[in-house]
Amino acid sequence: MTDPLDMELGSVVDEQSGPLLFVTVSGAHLYGFPSRDSDVDLRGVHLLPVEDLLGLSEPDETRSRMWDRDGVEMDLVTHDVRKFVRLMLRRNGYVLEQLLSPLVVHTSDAHAELAALAPGVLTSHHAHHYRGFANTQWRLFEKTGELKPLLYTFRALLTGIHLMRSGEVQAHLPTLLGEVDAPGHLPQLIAAKAHAEHGPASGVDRERVRADVEALHAVLEEARLASRLPDEPTAYDALRDFVVRVRLER
């Protein structure tokens, strides 16, 4: 099967209605542990015309589309710029990872400007986002025994720790292994994940990984308490001005 990231994805943008500020690749490809049967998660921001916001009908703030392309499942979700920025201000790590993803399918000057404003929404409370995501994925691992949610658990905790310490959003698990003290068995789990998106976590010692996860939760809390990140976003006014200007310019 063709590597999805070697596919020409520019036509995906051409097929969308209305302007797009950016489209990036998220999910397992961004996190650094895709499987040969992984779908391609595309995320981005679209721009609604002013009349859609001022009219009587509810605006289409979130658009989603799924389709198959050359045997690869494609999943595109975009938010209107106002909704996306509101999510940024709600301490939502997902949208920041999408905004700052190095796997760029489509970009613009507005994308670059919004990315430059991203540090102004980072707070110490983003630790709660990553803790909550890790807890959700851990429960899924306990229920299914699949490797994917186990790796998602470790990825979320390590991203949160690194963010609290450095002020940098880093979603790529192999990179994080060089930045944060992590369990030594993670490279083997990453390698195993390459074979199947929903394969079992074969040979994993559940008590061992439970202890590893609990230890990382403690490290995340310590990092939160010691973090120099502010309690509240500092870029609210700049983001408000950005949304208004981008809307009126289009």
C-alpha positions as CSV (number, residue, x, y, z in Angstrom):
1,M,0.0,0.0,0.0
2,T,1.2,3.5,-0.8
3,D,2.4,5.6,2.2
4,P,-0.4,8.1,2.7
5,L,2.1,10.9,3.3
6,D,3.6,10.2,-0.1
7,M,0.2,10.8,-1.7
8,E,-0.6,14.1,-3.4
9,L,-3.1,15.7,-1.0
10,G,-3.3,19.1,-2.6
11,S,-6.5,18.1,-4.4
12,V,-8.2,17.6,-1.1
13,V,-8.0,21.3,-0.5
14,D,-9.3,22.1,-4.1
15,E,-12.3,19.9,-3.5
16,Q,-13.5,21.9,-0.4
17,S,-16.0,24.7,-0.6
18,G,-14.8,28.1,0.6
19,P,-11.4,29.2,1.7
20,L,-9.2,27.2,4.0
21,L,-6.6,28.8,6.3
22,F,-4.7,25.5,6.7
23,V,-4.9,21.7,6.6
24,T,-2.5,19.5,8.4
25,V,-2.1,15.8,9.2
26,S,-2.9,14.8,12.7
27,G,-3.5,11.4,14.5
28,A,-1.0,8.5,14.4
29,H,1.1,10.0,11.6
30,L,1.7,13.2,13.7
31,Y,2.2,11.1,16.8
32,G,4.9,9.0,15.2
33,F,3.4,5.6,15.3
34,P,1.2,5.0,12.2
35,S,0.3,1.5,11.1
36,R,0.4,0.3,7.6
37,D,-3.4,0.4,7.7
38,S,-3.8,3.7,9.5
39,D,-6.2,6.2,8.1
40,V,-5.1,9.8,7.4
41,D,-6.5,12.3,9.8
42,L,-6.6,15.7,8.1
43,R,-7.5,18.7,10.3
44,G,-7.8,22.4,9.5
45,V,-9.7,25.7,9.6
46,H,-12.2,27.0,7.1
47,L,-13.6,30.5,6.8
48,L,-17.3,31.2,6.7
49,P,-18.5,34.2,4.8
50,V,-19.8,37.1,6.9
51,E,-23.4,36.6,5.5
52,D,-23.5,33.1,6.9
53,L,-22.8,34.4,10.4
54,L,-25.3,37.3,10.1
55,G,-28.1,35.3,8.4
56,L,-31.0,33.4,10.0
57,S,-29.7,29.9,9.6
58,E,-27.1,28.3,11.9
59,P,-23.6,28.5,10.4
60,D,-21.8,25.3,9.4
61,E,-19.0,25.8,12.0
62,T,-17.6,22.2,11.7
63,R,-17.4,20.2,8.5
64,S,-16.4,16.6,8.3
65,R,-15.9,14.3,5.4
66,M,-14.6,10.7,5.1
67,W,-13.7,8.9,1.9
68,D,-11.5,6.2,0.5
69,R,-8.6,7.1,-1.7
70,D,-6.4,4.4,-3.3
71,G,-7.2,2.0,-0.5
72,V,-6.5,4.6,2.3
73,E,-9.3,6.0,4.5
74,M,-9.2,9.8,4.6
75,D,-10.8,11.8,7.3
76,L,-11.1,15.6,7.0
77,V,-12.5,17.8,9.8
78,T,-12.3,21.6,9.7
79,H,-13.7,24.3,12.0
80,D,-14.6,27.8,11.2
81,V,-11.8,30.2,12.4
82,R,-14.0,31.6,15.2
83,K,-14.8,28.2,16.7
84,F,-11.2,27.0,16.3
85,V,-9.8,30.1,18.2
86,R,-12.4,29.6,20.9
87,L,-11.2,26.0,21.3
88,M,-7.6,27.3,21.5
89,L,-8.7,29.6,24.4
90,R,-10.3,26.6,26.2
91,R,-7.0,24.9,26.9
92,N,-7.5,22.4,24.1
93,G,-4.3,20.6,23.3
94,Y,-5.8,18.9,20.2
95,V,-6.3,22.0,18.2
96,L,-2.9,23.3,19.1
97,E,-1.3,20.1,17.9
98,Q,-3.2,20.5,14.6
99,L,-2.3,24.1,14.2
100,L,1.4,23.4,14.9
101,S,1.7,20.1,13.0
102,P,4.8,20.0,10.8
103,L,2.8,17.7,8.4
104,V,1.3,20.6,6.3
105,V,-1.0,19.9,3.4
106,H,-2.2,23.5,2.9
107,T,-1.0,26.7,4.5
108,S,-1.5,30.5,4.2
109,D,-0.3,33.7,5.8
110,A,-3.2,33.5,8.2
111,H,-2.0,30.0,9.3
112,A,1.5,31.4,10.0
113,E,0.0,34.3,12.0
114,L,-2.3,32.1,14.0
115,A,0.6,29.7,14.8
116,A,2.7,32.6,16.0
117,L,-0.1,33.5,18.5
118,A,-0.3,30.0,19.8
119,P,2.2,30.5,22.7
120,G,-0.2,33.1,24.1
121,V,-2.9,30.5,24.9
122,L,-0.6,28.0,26.7
123,T,-1.3,27.7,30.4
124,S,-0.3,25.4,33.2
125,H,-3.9,24.1,33.0
126,H,-3.2,22.4,29.8
127,A,-1.8,19.6,32.0
128,H,-5.4,18.8,32.9
129,H,-6.2,18.3,29.2
130,Y,-3.4,15.8,28.7
131,R,-4.2,14.0,32.0
132,G,-7.8,13.6,31.0
133,F,-6.9,12.3,27.5
134,A,-4.5,9.8,29.0
135,N,-7.1,8.6,31.5
136,T,-9.6,8.1,28.7
137,Q,-7.1,6.2,26.6
138,W,-6.0,4.1,29.5
139,R,-9.6,3.0,30.2
140,L,-9.9,2.1,26.5
141,F,-6.7,0.0,26.7
142,E,-8.1,-1.8,29.8
143,K,-11.3,-2.6,27.9
144,T,-9.9,-3.6,24.5
145,G,-6.3,-4.7,25.2
146,E,-5.2,-2.9,22.0
147,L,-1.8,-1.4,21.6
148,K,-3.1,1.9,20.1
149,P,-4.8,3.3,23.2
150,L,-1.8,2.3,25.3
151,L,0.5,4.3,23.1
152,Y,-1.9,7.2,23.1
153,T,-1.8,7.1,26.9
154,F,1.9,7.4,27.0
155,R,2.0,10.0,24.2
156,A,-0.5,12.3,26.0
157,L,1.4,12.1,29.3
158,L,4.8,12.8,27.8
159,T,3.4,15.7,25.7
160,G,1.9,17.2,28.8
161,I,5.1,16.9,30.8
162,H,7.2,18.4,28.0
163,L,4.7,21.2,27.6
164,M,4.8,22.1,31.3
165,R,8.6,22.1,31.3
166,S,9.4,23.8,28.0
167,G,6.3,25.7,26.9
168,E,6.5,23.7,23.6
169,V,3.7,21.6,22.1
170,Q,5.4,18.4,20.9
171,A,3.1,15.6,19.8
172,H,5.7,13.2,18.2
173,L,6.3,10.3,20.5
174,P,9.7,9.2,19.2
175,T,10.9,12.8,19.6
176,L,9.5,13.0,23.1
177,L,11.5,9.9,24.1
178,G,14.6,12.0,23.6
179,E,13.2,14.9,25.7
180,V,11.5,13.3,28.7
181,D,12.5,10.3,30.8
182,A,10.2,7.5,29.6
183,P,9.8,3.8,30.0
184,G,12.5,1.9,28.0
185,H,10.0,-0.4,26.4
186,L,8.2,2.3,24.4
187,P,10.3,2.0,21.2
188,Q,9.4,-1.7,21.0
189,L,5.7,-0.8,21.4
190,I,6.0,1.8,18.6
191,A,7.6,-0.8,16.4
192,A,4.8,-3.3,17.1
193,K,2.1,-0.7,16.3
194,A,3.4,-0.5,12.7
195,H,1.9,-3.8,11.9
196,A,-1.8,-3.1,12.6
197,E,-3.9,-0.1,13.7
198,H,-6.0,-2.1,16.0
199,G,-3.7,-5.0,17.0
200,P,-3.5,-6.4,20.5
201,A,-0.8,-5.3,23.0
202,S,0.7,-8.8,22.9
203,G,3.3,-9.6,25.5
204,V,2.7,-6.4,27.5
205,D,2.9,-6.8,31.3
206,R,-0.2,-4.9,32.4
207,E,1.0,-4.3,35.9
208,R,4.3,-2.9,34.6
209,V,2.7,-0.5,32.2
210,R,0.1,0.5,34.9
211,A,3.0,1.4,37.2
212,D,4.7,3.3,34.4
213,V,1.5,5.3,33.7
214,E,0.9,6.1,37.3
215,A,4.5,7.3,37.7
216,L,4.1,9.6,34.6
217,H,0.9,11.0,36.1
218,A,2.9,12.0,39.1
219,V,5.6,13.5,37.0
220,L,3.0,15.5,35.1
221,E,1.6,16.9,38.3
222,E,5.0,17.9,39.5
223,A,5.7,19.5,36.2
224,R,2.4,21.4,36.4
225,L,3.2,22.7,39.8
226,A,6.7,23.9,38.8
227,S,5.6,25.2,35.4
228,R,6.3,28.8,34.5
229,L,3.3,28.9,32.2
230,P,0.6,31.4,33.2
231,D,-2.8,30.5,34.7
232,E,-4.7,32.3,31.9
233,P,-4.2,32.9,28.2
234,T,-2.4,36.1,27.4
235,A,-3.4,36.4,23.7
236,Y,-7.2,36.9,23.9
237,D,-7.2,40.4,22.5
238,A,-4.8,39.5,19.7
239,L,-6.8,36.5,18.7
240,R,-10.0,38.5,18.8
241,D,-8.5,41.0,16.4
242,F,-7.1,38.2,14.2
243,V,-10.6,36.6,13.8
244,V,-12.3,39.9,12.9
245,R,-9.6,41.0,10.5
246,V,-9.3,37.6,8.7
247,R,-13.0,37.5,8.3
248,L,-13.4,41.0,6.9
249,E,-10.4,40.6,4.6
250,R,-12.0,37.6,2.8
